[in-house]
């Protein structure tokens, strides 16, 4: 069942990538506006596919007890900008309030956490997204929020569990249920909280 679900999830971006690249190969760059639209879709779908593969690898490494963390100091505001910029280009409205703040964490894992949270908001949240950062006692606090309807309390209790389903049905259609589980694995592995 898992293989069937993940195959469907991977096929969606692959179909767009393949189909739109075929159009570009056959028609060339005759209409620059149309070409730019197709290239943007290919780019977005490639990023989504990459995120899913990263999540699968993270889950596999977690199961094997083999996730390595490279803890180093970096500016969390710069990382937030790096993740947010491409999402804003794709049309997501994201308001940032992240002052420069040096943290000690794994920079690549932090990007993966931010990408998963923002991807989740993009798919299931409201139209306006807010990312804020501030210094907490001995920590940095990053908040990703939106103006959506919110999550029912019964779902909220299981939100960070892998492959969250209710019987045979996914709690959220169109997802396998790995992204937020990966967020929890990585944040906890870097001695943080979600």
N, C-alpha and C positions, 0 to 999 in steps of 0.2 A: 504494500500500500504506500509506504514511504517512497520507494523508487518510482512508483507511478505518479505520485504527487510532485516529487522534485523534477521528474522528467517534464511534466507539464509546465512547471515554473520556469525551467531552463529553456524550454521550447519557445515561450512567448517572446523573450528578447532576441533569441536566435533567429526567429522568423522575420522580425523587423529588420535586423541587421542584414541578413541574407537578401531579403526582398528589396530593400531600399538600395543596397549596394549594387544589385543587379540592374535596377532602373538607371543608376548613375553610369554603370558600364555600358549599357545599351544606348542611352540617350546622351551621355556626356554632360557637359556643363553648359548646355544651350541656354537655359533660363537660370541665371545666377540666384535669384530668389528661391526658386523651387529646389535647386541644388543645395542651398544653404539650409533649407528646412529639412531635407532628407539627411544631410550630414549631421545636423543637430539631433535628429531622432536616432541615428546610428550611434552617435556619441553617448546619448543618454542610456540607450538600451545596452551598450557595451559596459557602461559603468554599473548598471544594475546587475548584469550577468557577472561581472567581476566581483561585486559585493556578495552575490549568492555563493560563488565558488570560495571566496575567503571565509564565509560563514561555515560552509561544509568542512573546509580544512580545519578551522578552529574547533569545531565540534569533535572532529576525529582526533585532533591533538589533545583535546581535553579528555576524551574517553581513554586515551593512551597515557594520560598524565604527563604529556610531553610539550606543554606550552612554555616557551621561554620568554622572559620579559627582560628588556634592555632598559632599565631605569636610568633616566638622564634628566637634566634640567632643560626646560624650554618654556617659551611664552605660550600659554594656552590661548590667548587672543589670536595669535598668528595661526595656530592650528584650526581654530574655529573658522577664521577667514578662508583658509585653504579648502575646507570642506564646504563652506557655505557658497563661495563664489560660483562654482559650476551649477549649483542648484538654483541660484538666483538667475543665472543666464538662461536656465530652462523654464523660467517663468514663475518659480515659487517665490512668494512674498515673504521675506525673512527680515525681521528687524533685529539688529545686533546692538547689544550694550555690553561689550566685553573690553574692559580696560586691560592694559598690559599687566600680566600676572605670571610670574615664574612658578612653575610646578615641577615636581619630580615624578615622572611616570614614564611609560613606554610610549614614545611619540607615535609610532605606527599603529599600535593598539588603540591609542587615544583617537586617532583618525577613524579607525574602524568603528569604535563606539559612537562617535559623532555622526558618521555616515549612516549607521543603522538607525539611530534615533531620528535623524532628519528624514531618512527614507520612509520610516514608519509614519511620521507626521504627514509627509507628502502623500502617502497612500491613503491613510485612514483618518487624518486630523482635519482641522479647519483650514480655511484659506489663508489666514494670517498666522505666521509663526514668529515666535519670539525666542531669541537665545540670549541669555544673560550670564555673566560671570561675576563672581565676587569672592573676596577672601573670607574664608571661615576660620574658626579656631584651628590652626595648624593644617589647613587644607584649602583647596580651591573648590568652589561650588559652581557648577555649570548647570543651568536650567534650560531645558527645551520645552516650550509650551506652545499651545495653539488655541484658537477660538472655536474649536469643534465642540461636539456634544458631550465629549467625555466618555469614560468607560464604565459600563455597568459594574457594580460592586462585586458580583459573583465572578465576573471575568477578571477583574483587577487582581483578585487573590491568586490567579493562575497565570498571569500575564508573562512572567519571566521563566516559565517552565517550557521545556522543549516540546515541539509538535503538539501544542495545546489543541485538543479536540474534545468534542462532546459526543461520545459514542464514535460513530464513523464520520461525523461532520466536523470540519474545522470551525473553530469559534469565529474566525474571521475568514470569509471566503476569499480565495485568490492568494492564499499564503500557506506555506508549509509550517511556519511557526518556529523559525530558528533565530531571527534577528534579535529579538529582545533577550532570548536565552543567551546568545553570544555576548550581548552587552553585559549581562550580569556576570558571566564567566570572566570576562576581561576586566571589568571594574573591580570585582572581588579579588582577582589575581594581582591587581596592582594596589591592593590593600585599601580600596575605596568602597563606597556604598552607592547603591542605586535605589 
